[in-house]
Amino acid sequence: MTSLALAGCGTGQDSRAGASSEPTGASGEQAKPLSEADLERATITGADLADYEVQRDLAATYASRKKADPAECAPAMQAVGGSSGFAATARIARIISSKEDGPGAHMTLSSHSPEDAERVIDALRTAAERCGTFKDILVDFDYDEVQLQSAPGFGDESVSLRLTQLASFEGEEPVRVPYAVVAVRQGATVAMFTNFNRPDGPNDERPANIPNAIIKAQLNKLSKLATAK
């Protein structure tokens, strides 16, 4: 699965499992950042998903530099690229493709300080609530039809949104590309899942989606690592 562009507003429900001044994981203990080695051990492989292929992708730990117009929409655009406006202590990425030509996902796992992990989700939720349309300043692509979905209920808190990218090329009409984003905080780790429908593909302009099987498999593996530690 390849991406046309890296970038990513409606109302929805708050999916925070339990807000507190000290971010905690599913066990109730204070969340701790995972190392890069921990993230590698906790990342799903083809062995965890029989119907999918999992490939490595590049990921950087610095905060995304992508800017949006209006500026408050930047977190939504950054999430489409699997990142955020917060630097990570470690970040890895995978491309997950269906063996049966079904939907897959691009996934990043980012390890943050406990406070920043919560801020990533809060910033994305706020942007999705306030922004209906925005522009990716760097590549001059527009986004519209941004809709915050009902809280998916994954991890300690999660946010789900759909939006449409208007990919513009010189001398041609903009191509409409539906995107889906699901961001999940589990402890101090943020998992970002994105997917899009290819223009002229079998799903064309239908809403994009991310298979729950991918999300659940990844969160289960993160939970097993936390239990082992």
Summary of the structure (lengths in Angstrom):
residues: 229
radius of gyration: 16.6
end to end distance: 33.4
largest distance: 56.1
contacts: 788
relative contact order: 0.23
helix: 22%
strand: 30%
